[in-house]
Amino acid sequence: MADMNSQSLLFSLNEEKGELHVWFNPASGVPVADAASVKQALSDGGWGGFYLDDKAIDDFVASCRDAKEQVECVIGARRDGEYSLTVDSDLMTAWFTLVPPQGGKAVAREEVEDDLRRQGIIFGILPDQLAAAFSAGYCNRVAIARGIPPQEGIQTHFEPLYNKEQQPSDEDDRERIKYADLCHLQLVQPGDKLMRREPAVPGKNGTNIKGQPILPRSTPDVPFRAELQGACPDQSNPNLLVATSGGQPMPLNDGVMVNPVIEVLDVDLSTGSIAFEGTLHVGGDIKAGMHIKVSGDVIVNGVVEAAQIHAGGNVAVRGGVMGHPDSRPGSHALPETTARIYAGGTIQALFMENVHAEAAKSILIGRSARQCELIAGEEIVVGKAGSRSGQIMGGQTQATMRVATGSLGASTGMKTCVQVGIDPYLEKQIAGKELEFKRKCDEVDRVVKLLAYFKQNPQKGAGGVAEKVEATRRQLLAEIDHLTSELKALRAKVELAEQATVEVASEIFYGVEVRIGQQCWQVPDDMGGAKLELQGGRIVASK
């Protein structure tokens, strides 16, 4: 192919090499003005769509200016359309780049589709993207195939449920609430919900552009931690963790432990009153107005002010217990706001003043008890064993078997009452058992009368009715036998209580009243230490 324009330029194509040649003959007398005139001549001659080398054209124009002979130069080429197909290393995307032809043959869509098949790209092909690229005639890095990524699973999730701060729940918001009655500690009770477990959800497979499955990351279903102290999964819902004992929740990544021993520095307005199933350790003091109710022990390293303590176990106070005296004229009882301690075991303290204390077992006081109301199911000891220390001054002291102290009463004649030989709890137990015994006997009497009626009227007891009533009679008789045994054992304890004693090591002062069983003895004057007990039905003092 060749063409000569009016400017004496000749263009030709080397079919074999695809090169575009240009010739200039200076003999024509028509100079080559510039590169633009060359390009215009190319366009006019139908060569504009070829690849043109701008530098080669500039060099050609420069050569023609002073040329004396014919000038020839390769200024372009015929180029076919091209494309590139690249695939990401993860086989999730195929990228397509289309280069338009320059004087050559365009890329056919079928070529690209065949190439995709050769490379094994069979999934996620985007025909609309491919069609748009060919419609435009070119594109640069367009995604024409995309895989589907795997859908990752959901990891096991643990959600704490216990309240981080307890709030009052009074129905009447207008009701006045004592701030001291609120508990500001994180405490749980048996049965409280601690944590919810959301099981892991497995992921879904993906597919790459070669149709191969892609596995999601493993999502193990993590259970609650085994053997959690004070907690276990709910029987009806294994994904719910509940408390099996009271105490302080201690969160873990996969569960919650309940510590049955609560440790606080002080019990005051910052903690609020405390009630839970467990044991309480107080590093400092229990302030006035606080209320404590625990199923276990209460151990206090400091002192107890006018607070109330209810413990299912023991109460041990390293310091003293100080309550409030009743300021009303002539009053000998303690006010409701004084210190009050109730223990299912033993109460221990260094000293007590204006305190009401009740222990199912013993009350042990290191130094003195002043104007206190002390009640113990077994014994009360004030002062170190075997020594002459310890003082009981004023108030009422009552124990079943023994009261022991260094001195009893005060030199001022302060009224001091001591009673032994009567279990403060035993009489209530006996009265309750006797009432239950009478009720069971009355029931047996009614059942016997009903059986007698059935005997006279057999048709009334037909259908198993009489047999059921007879079974009830036998059950009631068994219960009466059991109550009889219990009453016998309780009354035996009353007889043992007659062996009770009051032991004073050094001094007994005027103003002291001692009761042993039903006997009463008023101290006539100050006297030395003595052991007081029943002999021959009366109270006898012996050294």
C-alpha positions as CSV (number, residue, x, y, z in Angstrom):
1,M,0.0,0.0,0.0
2,A,1.4,3.4,-1.0
3,D,0.1,7.0,-1.3
4,M,1.7,10.3,-2.4
5,N,0.0,13.4,-1.2
6,S,0.3,17.0,-2.5
7,Q,3.3,17.6,-0.3
8,S,5.4,15.0,-2.1
9,L,5.1,12.6,0.9
10,L,4.9,8.9,0.2
11,F,3.5,6.4,2.8
12,S,3.7,2.7,2.5
13,L,3.2,-0.3,4.8
14,N,5.6,-3.2,5.0
15,E,3.0,-6.0,5.2
16,E,5.5,-8.5,6.5
17,K,6.8,-6.4,9.3
18,G,3.8,-4.2,9.8
19,E,6.0,-1.1,9.6
20,L,4.7,2.3,8.4
21,H,7.2,4.0,6.1
22,V,7.3,7.6,4.8
23,W,9.4,9.0,1.9
24,F,10.2,12.6,1.1
25,N,11.6,13.7,-2.3
26,P,13.2,17.1,-2.1
27,A,13.1,17.4,-5.8
28,S,9.3,18.1,-5.5
29,G,10.2,21.5,-4.2
30,V,7.4,21.2,-1.5
31,P,9.0,21.3,1.9
32,V,7.7,19.4,5.0
33,A,6.5,22.1,7.3
34,D,6.2,20.3,10.7
35,A,5.1,17.1,12.4
36,A,1.5,18.2,12.4
37,S,1.5,18.4,8.6
38,V,2.8,14.9,8.5
39,K,0.1,13.6,10.8
40,Q,-2.5,15.4,8.8
41,A,-1.2,13.8,5.6
42,L,-1.4,10.4,7.4
43,S,-5.0,11.1,8.4
44,D,-5.9,12.2,4.9
45,G,-4.4,9.1,3.5
46,G,-6.2,6.8,5.8
47,W,-3.2,6.0,8.0
48,G,-4.4,7.9,11.1
49,G,-5.5,4.8,13.0
50,F,-2.0,3.3,13.0
51,Y,0.5,3.6,15.8
52,L,2.6,6.7,15.3
53,D,6.0,7.3,16.8
54,D,6.1,11.0,17.6
55,K,9.9,11.1,18.0
56,A,10.4,9.3,14.7
57,I,8.2,11.9,13.0
58,D,10.1,14.8,14.6
59,D,13.3,13.2,13.4
60,F,11.9,12.8,9.9
61,V,10.8,16.4,9.7
62,A,14.2,17.6,10.9
63,S,15.9,15.4,8.2
64,C,13.7,16.8,5.5
65,R,14.7,20.5,6.0
66,D,18.2,20.3,4.6
67,A,17.7,17.1,2.6
68,K,19.3,17.0,-0.9
69,E,18.3,13.4,-1.5
70,Q,15.2,11.3,-0.8
71,V,14.5,10.7,2.9
72,E,12.9,7.5,4.2
73,C,11.9,6.8,7.8
74,V,9.8,4.3,9.8
75,I,7.3,6.5,11.7
76,G,4.7,4.0,12.9
77,A,3.4,0.5,12.8
78,R,0.3,-1.5,12.4
79,R,-0.7,-3.0,15.8
80,D,-3.4,-5.6,16.5
81,G,-5.6,-5.2,19.6
82,E,-4.3,-6.8,22.8
83,Y,-5.6,-7.9,26.2
84,S,-4.2,-9.2,29.4
85,L,-5.9,-11.5,31.9
86,T,-4.4,-11.6,35.4
87,V,-5.6,-13.6,38.4
88,D,-5.1,-12.7,42.0
89,S,-3.0,-15.2,44.0
90,D,-6.0,-16.1,46.2
91,L,-8.0,-17.0,43.0
92,M,-10.8,-14.7,44.0
93,T,-10.7,-12.1,41.1
94,A,-9.7,-12.1,37.4
95,W,-8.7,-8.7,36.0
96,F,-9.1,-7.8,32.4
97,T,-7.3,-5.1,30.4
98,L,-8.2,-4.5,26.7
99,V,-6.0,-2.5,24.4
100,P,-7.7,-1.3,21.2
101,P,-6.1,-2.1,17.8
102,Q,-4.0,0.6,15.9
103,G,-4.4,-0.2,12.3
104,G,-4.6,-3.9,13.1
105,K,-7.2,-6.5,14.1
106,A,-9.3,-6.1,17.2
107,V,-9.5,-8.7,20.0
108,A,-12.5,-10.9,19.7
109,R,-14.6,-11.6,22.8
110,E,-14.5,-15.3,22.0
111,E,-10.7,-15.2,22.5
112,V,-11.0,-13.9,26.0
113,E,-13.7,-16.4,26.9
114,D,-11.6,-19.3,25.5
115,D,-8.7,-18.0,27.6
116,L,-10.8,-18.0,30.7
117,R,-11.8,-21.6,30.1
118,R,-8.1,-22.6,29.4
119,Q,-7.1,-21.1,32.8
120,G,-10.0,-22.9,34.5
121,I,-11.9,-19.8,35.4
122,I,-15.4,-21.1,35.4
123,F,-17.1,-19.5,38.4
124,G,-18.2,-15.9,39.2
125,I,-17.8,-14.6,35.6
126,L,-19.3,-11.2,35.1
127,P,-20.6,-11.1,31.5
128,D,-21.9,-7.5,31.9
129,Q,-18.5,-6.2,32.7
130,L,-16.9,-8.1,29.8
131,A,-19.6,-6.8,27.4
132,A,-19.1,-3.2,28.6
133,A,-15.3,-3.5,28.0
134,F,-15.8,-4.7,24.4
135,S,-18.5,-2.2,23.8
136,A,-16.1,0.6,24.8
137,G,-13.3,-1.0,22.8
138,Y,-10.8,-0.7,25.7
139,C,-10.6,-1.0,29.5
140,N,-7.9,-1.0,32.2
141,R,-7.9,-3.7,34.9
142,V,-11.6,-4.4,35.1
143,A,-12.8,-7.4,37.2
144,I,-14.6,-9.8,34.9
145,A,-14.8,-12.7,37.4
146,R,-15.2,-12.7,41.2
147,G,-15.4,-15.5,43.6
148,I,-17.6,-15.6,46.7
149,P,-15.6,-15.3,49.9
150,P,-16.3,-17.6,52.8
151,Q,-18.8,-16.3,55.4
152,E,-16.9,-16.4,58.6
153,G,-18.6,-18.0,61.6
154,I,-19.5,-16.2,64.8
155,Q,-17.3,-17.0,67.8
156,T,-18.7,-18.2,71.1
157,H,-19.9,-15.1,73.0
158,F,-20.1,-14.9,76.8
159,E,-22.3,-12.1,78.2
160,P,-22.2,-11.3,82.0
161,L,-25.6,-11.0,83.5
162,Y,-25.1,-10.1,87.1
163,N,-25.8,-6.6,88.1
164,K,-22.7,-4.4,88.4
165,E,-24.5,-2.0,90.7
166,Q,-27.6,-3.0,92.7
167,Q,-30.3,-0.4,92.6
168,P,-33.4,-0.1,94.9
169,S,-36.5,-1.6,93.5
170,D,-39.2,-0.1,95.8
171,E,-42.6,0.0,94.2
172,D,-43.3,3.4,95.7
173,D,-40.6,5.8,94.5
174,R,-41.8,8.3,97.0
175,E,-40.9,6.0,99.9
176,R,-37.8,7.2,101.8
177,I,-34.9,4.8,101.5
178,K,-32.0,4.7,103.9
179,Y,-28.8,4.9,102.0
180,A,-27.1,2.7,104.5
181,D,-29.6,-0.1,103.7
182,L,-28.4,-0.3,100.1
183,C,-25.6,-2.7,99.1
184,H,-23.1,-1.3,96.7
185,L,-21.0,-4.5,96.4
186,Q,-21.3,-6.9,93.5
187,L,-23.0,-9.8,95.3
188,V,-25.0,-12.7,94.0
189,Q,-27.3,-15.2,95.7
190,P,-27.9,-18.9,94.8
191,G,-29.9,-19.2,91.6
192,D,-28.9,-15.7,90.3
193,K,-28.1,-15.6,86.6
194,L,-24.4,-15.0,86.1
195,M,-23.6,-15.4,82.4
196,R,-25.2,-16.2,79.1
197,R,-23.3,-18.2,76.5
198,E,-24.1,-17.6,72.8
199,P,-23.0,-20.8,71.0
200,A,-20.6,-20.5,68.1
201,V,-22.2,-20.3,64.6
202,P,-20.2,-22.2,61.9
203,G,-19.2,-20.3,58.9
204,K,-20.2,-21.0,55.3
205,N,-17.9,-22.1,52.5
206,G,-17.0,-19.7,49.7
207,T,-16.0,-20.5,46.1
208,N,-13.1,-19.2,44.1
209,I,-13.2,-18.3,40.4
210,K,-12.0,-21.9,39.6
211,G,-15.1,-23.3,41.3
212,Q,-13.0,-24.6,44.3
213,P,-14.5,-24.4,47.8
214,I,-12.9,-22.0,50.3
215,L,-13.2,-23.0,53.9
216,P,-13.9,-20.4,56.6
217,R,-11.8,-20.1,59.7
218,S,-12.6,-22.6,62.4
219,T,-15.1,-21.5,65.0
220,P,-14.9,-23.9,67.9
221,D,-17.9,-23.9,70.2
222,V,-16.3,-23.0,73.6
223,P,-18.3,-24.3,76.6
224,F,-18.4,-22.8,80.0
225,R,-15.2,-23.5,82.0
226,A,-15.5,-26.7,84.0
227,E,-15.7,-26.8,87.8
228,L,-16.5,-23.2,88.3
229,Q,-16.5,-22.4,92.1
230,G,-20.0,-21.5,93.2
231,A,-21.6,-21.7,89.7
232,C,-22.9,-24.3,87.2
233,P,-25.0,-24.3,84.0
234,D,-28.7,-24.2,84.6
235,Q,-30.4,-27.6,84.4
236,S,-33.1,-26.4,82.0
237,N,-30.8,-24.2,79.9
238,P,-27.1,-25.3,79.5
239,N,-26.2,-22.0,78.0
240,L,-27.1,-20.1,81.2
241,L,-24.7,-20.0,84.1
242,V,-26.3,-19.6,87.5
243,A,-24.9,-19.2,91.0
244,T,-24.9,-22.3,93.3
245,S,-23.7,-20.3,96.3
246,G,-23.8,-16.7,97.5
247,G,-20.8,-14.4,97.3
248,Q,-18.9,-12.1,95.0
249,P,-18.8,-12.8,91.3
250,M,-15.4,-13.1,89.7
251,P,-15.7,-12.9,85.9
252,L,-13.5,-15.1,83.6
253,N,-13.4,-15.2,79.8
254,D,-15.5,-18.3,79.8
255,G,-17.4,-18.3,83.0
256,V,-17.9,-16.7,86.4
257,M,-16.7,-17.9,89.7
258,V,-18.5,-17.0,93.0
259,N,-16.2,-16.4,95.9
260,P,-18.1,-17.3,99.1
261,V,-15.7,-15.2,101.1
262,I,-16.3,-11.4,100.7
263,E,-13.3,-9.2,101.6
264,V,-13.9,-5.5,102.2
265,L,-11.8,-2.8,104.0
266,D,-14.7,-1.4,106.0
267,V,-18.5,-1.8,106.0
268,D,-19.8,1.8,105.7
269,L,-21.8,3.9,103.4
270,S,-19.4,3.1,100.5
271,T,-20.3,-0.6,100.7
272,G,-23.8,-0.3,102.1
273,S,-25.4,-3.0,104.1
274,I,-24.5,-6.6,103.1
275,A,-26.6,-9.7,102.7
276,F,-25.5,-12.9,101.0
277,E,-24.8,-16.6,101.4
278,G,-21.2,-16.9,102.5
279,T,-18.5,-15.5,104.8
280,L,-17.5,-11.9,105.3
281,H,-14.0,-10.7,106.1
282,V,-13.7,-7.0,107.1
283,G,-10.2,-5.7,107.2
284,G,-11.2,-2.6,109.2
285,D,-14.4,-1.6,111.0
286,I,-18.1,-2.0,110.7
287,K,-19.6,1.4,111.1
288,A,-22.8,2.4,112.9
289,G,-26.1,1.9,111.1
290,M,-24.8,-0.9,108.9
291,H,-26.7,-4.2,108.6
292,I,-25.0,-7.5,107.8
293,K,-26.7,-10.8,107.2
294,V,-24.6,-13.8,106.0
295,S,-25.0,-17.6,106.1
296,G,-21.4,-18.1,107.1
297,D,-18.9,-16.4,109.4
298,V,-18.2,-12.7,110.0
299,I,-14.6,-11.9,110.8
300,V,-13.7,-8.2,111.7
301,N,-10.1,-7.1,112.2
302,G,-11.2,-3.7,113.7
303,V,-14.2,-2.7,115.8
304,V,-17.9,-2.9,115.4
305,E,-20.0,0.2,116.2
306,A,-23.7,0.3,116.6
307,A,-24.4,-2.1,113.7
308,Q,-26.5,-5.2,113.3
309,I,-24.9,-8.6,112.4
310,H,-26.7,-11.8,111.6
311,A,-24.4,-14.7,111.0
312,G,-25.3,-18.4,110.3
313,G,-21.8,-19.3,111.6
314,N,-19.4,-17.6,114.0
315,V,-18.7,-13.9,114.6
316,A,-15.1,-12.9,115.5
317,V,-14.2,-9.2,116.3
318,R,-10.5,-8.6,116.9
319,G,-11.4,-5.2,118.5
320,G,-14.4,-4.3,120.5
321,V,-18.1,-3.9,120.0
322,M,-19.7,-0.6,121.0
323,G,-23.4,0.2,121.0
324,H,-25.6,3.0,122.3
325,P,-27.0,3.2,125.8
326,D,-30.7,4.0,126.3
327,S,-30.7,7.7,127.2
328,R,-34.3,7.5,128.6
329,P,-34.5,8.2,132.3
330,G,-34.9,4.9,134.3
331,S,-34.5,2.7,131.3
332,H,-32.4,-0.5,131.7
333,A,-33.0,-2.0,128.3
334,L,-30.9,-1.3,125.2
335,P,-32.3,0.8,122.4
336,E,-33.1,-0.7,119.0
337,T,-30.3,1.3,117.4
338,T,-27.6,-0.3,119.6
339,A,-25.1,-2.9,118.4
340,R,-26.8,-6.3,117.9
341,I,-25.1,-9.5,117.0
342,Y,-26.8,-12.9,116.3
343,A,-24.7,-16.0,115.5
344,G,-25.5,-19.6,114.8
345,G,-22.1,-20.5,116.3
346,T,-19.8,-18.6,118.7
347,I,-19.3,-14.9,119.2
348,Q,-15.8,-13.6,120.1
349,A,-14.7,-10.0,120.8
350,L,-12.1,-8.1,122.8
351,F,-14.7,-6.2,124.8
352,M,-18.4,-5.3,124.5
353,E,-20.3,-2.2,125.7
354,N,-24.1,-1.6,125.3
355,V,-24.3,-4.6,123.1
356,H,-27.1,-7.2,122.6
357,A,-25.5,-10.5,121.5
358,E,-27.0,-13.9,121.0
359,A,-25.0,-17.0,120.2
360,A,-26.3,-20.6,119.7
361,K,-23.1,-21.9,121.2
362,S,-20.7,-19.6,123.2
363,I,-19.8,-15.9,123.8
364,L,-16.1,-15.4,124.5
365,I,-15.0,-11.8,125.5
366,G,-11.3,-11.1,126.1
367,R,-11.6,-8.2,128.6
368,S,-15.0,-6.9,129.7
369,A,-18.7,-6.7,129.1
370,R,-20.4,-3.5,130.3
371,Q,-24.2,-3.0,130.2
372,C,-24.7,-5.8,127.7
373,E,-27.5,-8.3,127.0
374,L,-25.7,-11.6,126.4
375,I,-27.5,-14.8,125.6
376,A,-25.6,-18.1,124.8
377,G,-26.9,-21.6,124.2
378,E,-23.8,-23.1,126.0
379,E,-21.5,-20.8,127.9
380,I,-20.3,-17.2,128.3
381,V,-16.7,-16.5,129.3
382,V,-15.3,-13.0,129.9
383,G,-11.5,-12.9,130.4
384,K,-8.7,-15.3,129.7
385,A,-9.2,-18.8,130.8
386,G,-7.5,-19.6,134.2
387,S,-6.9,-15.9,135.0
388,R,-8.5,-13.4,137.3
389,S,-9.0,-10.9,134.4
390,G,-12.3,-10.1,132.8
391,Q,-15.3,-8.1,134.0
392,I,-19.1,-8.3,133.7
393,M,-20.6,-5.0,134.8
394,G,-24.3,-4.4,134.6
395,G,-26.8,-5.7,132.0
396,Q,-28.1,-9.3,131.7
397,T,-26.0,-12.3,131.1
398,Q,-27.7,-15.6,130.3
399,A,-26.2,-19.0,129.4
400,T,-27.4,-22.6,129.6
401,M,-24.4,-24.2,131.3
402,R,-21.8,-21.8,132.4
403,V,-20.9,-18.1,133.0
404,A,-17.2,-17.5,133.9
405,T,-15.5,-14.2,134.5
406,G,-12.8,-12.5,136.7
407,S,-15.2,-10.1,138.5
408,L,-18.9,-9.8,138.5
409,G,-20.7,-6.4,139.1
410,A,-19.1,-3.1,140.1
411,S,-18.1,-1.4,143.2
412,T,-20.8,1.2,142.6
413,G,-23.5,-1.4,143.2
414,M,-24.5,-1.5,139.5
415,K,-27.3,-3.9,139.0
416,T,-25.9,-7.0,137.2
417,C,-28.1,-10.0,136.4
418,V,-26.7,-13.5,135.6
419,Q,-28.7,-16.5,134.8
420,V,-27.7,-20.1,134.0
421,G,-29.5,-23.5,134.0
422,I,-32.2,-22.4,131.5
423,D,-31.5,-22.8,127.8
424,P,-33.0,-19.6,126.3
425,Y,-33.7,-21.6,123.1
426,L,-34.7,-24.9,124.7
427,E,-38.0,-23.7,126.2
428,K,-39.1,-22.4,122.8
429,Q,-38.2,-25.7,121.2
430,I,-40.1,-27.7,123.8
431,A,-43.1,-25.5,123.6
432,G,-43.2,-25.8,119.8
433,K,-42.8,-29.6,119.9
434,E,-45.5,-29.9,122.5
435,L,-47.9,-27.9,120.4
436,E,-47.1,-30.1,117.3
437,F,-47.6,-33.2,119.5
438,K,-51.0,-32.1,120.6
439,R,-52.0,-31.2,117.0
440,K,-51.0,-34.7,115.8
441,C,-52.9,-36.4,118.6
442,D,-56.0,-34.4,117.7
443,E,-55.6,-35.6,114.1
444,V,-55.3,-39.2,115.1
445,D,-58.5,-38.9,117.2
446,R,-60.4,-37.6,114.2
447,V,-59.0,-40.3,112.0
448,V,-59.9,-43.1,114.5
449,K,-63.5,-41.7,114.7
450,L,-63.7,-41.8,110.9
451,L,-62.5,-45.4,110.8
452,A,-65.1,-46.3,113.4
453,Y,-67.8,-44.7,111.2
454,F,-66.6,-46.7,108.2
455,K,-66.8,-49.9,110.2
456,Q,-70.4,-49.2,110.9
457,N,-71.1,-48.0,107.3
458,P,-68.8,-50.1,105.1
459,Q,-70.3,-48.7,101.9
460,K,-68.9,-45.2,102.9
461,G,-65.4,-46.6,103.0
462,A,-65.6,-48.5,99.7
463,G,-63.3,-47.8,96.7
464,G,-60.2,-47.7,98.8
465,V,-61.3,-44.7,100.9
466,A,-61.0,-46.6,104.2
467,E,-57.6,-48.0,103.2
468,K,-56.3,-44.4,102.6
469,V,-57.6,-43.2,106.0
470,E,-55.9,-46.2,107.7
471,A,-52.6,-45.3,106.0
472,T,-53.0,-41.8,107.3
473,R,-53.5,-43.1,110.9
474,R,-50.4,-45.2,110.7
475,Q,-48.4,-42.2,109.4
476,L,-49.7,-40.0,112.1
477,L,-48.8,-42.6,114.8
478,A,-45.2,-42.8,113.4
479,E,-44.9,-39.0,113.5
480,I,-46.2,-39.0,117.1
481,D,-43.6,-41.6,118.1
482,H,-40.9,-39.4,116.5
483,L,-42.1,-36.3,118.4
484,T,-42.1,-38.3,121.6
485,S,-38.5,-39.2,121.1
486,E,-37.6,-35.5,120.3
487,L,-39.4,-34.2,123.4
488,K,-37.7,-36.8,125.6
489,A,-34.3,-35.7,124.3
490,L,-35.1,-32.0,124.8
491,R,-36.3,-32.6,128.4
492,A,-33.1,-34.5,129.1
493,K,-31.2,-31.3,128.2
494,V,-33.3,-29.5,130.8
495,E,-32.0,-31.9,133.5
496,L,-28.5,-31.4,132.3
497,A,-29.0,-27.7,132.6
498,E,-29.4,-28.1,136.4
499,Q,-25.6,-28.8,136.5
500,A,-25.0,-25.2,135.4
501,T,-22.5,-23.0,137.3
502,V,-21.4,-19.4,137.6
503,E,-17.7,-19.1,138.2
504,V,-16.1,-15.8,139.4
505,A,-12.3,-15.8,139.9
506,S,-11.7,-12.6,142.0
507,E,-14.7,-10.5,143.1
508,I,-18.5,-10.4,143.3
509,F,-20.0,-7.0,144.1
510,Y,-23.1,-6.0,145.8
511,G,-25.9,-5.4,143.3
512,V,-25.4,-8.8,141.5
513,E,-28.3,-11.1,141.1
514,V,-27.7,-14.8,140.2
515,R,-30.3,-17.2,139.0
516,I,-29.6,-20.9,138.5
517,G,-32.6,-22.7,137.2
518,Q,-35.6,-21.4,139.2
519,Q,-33.5,-20.4,142.2
520,C,-32.4,-16.7,142.7
521,W,-29.6,-15.3,145.0
522,Q,-29.0,-11.7,145.7
523,V,-25.4,-10.9,146.7
524,P,-25.6,-9.4,150.2
525,D,-22.3,-7.6,150.1
526,D,-19.0,-7.4,148.2
527,M,-17.3,-10.7,148.4
528,G,-14.4,-12.6,146.9
529,G,-14.5,-15.0,144.0
530,A,-16.7,-18.1,144.2
531,K,-18.3,-20.9,142.2
532,L,-22.0,-20.7,142.4
533,E,-24.1,-23.9,141.8
534,L,-27.2,-25.7,142.9
535,Q,-26.9,-28.0,145.9
536,G,-29.9,-29.4,147.6
537,G,-32.2,-27.2,145.6
538,R,-30.5,-23.9,146.6
539,I,-27.6,-21.8,145.3
540,V,-24.4,-22.4,147.1
541,A,-21.2,-20.4,146.8
542,S,-17.9,-22.3,147.2
543,K,-14.3,-21.3,146.7
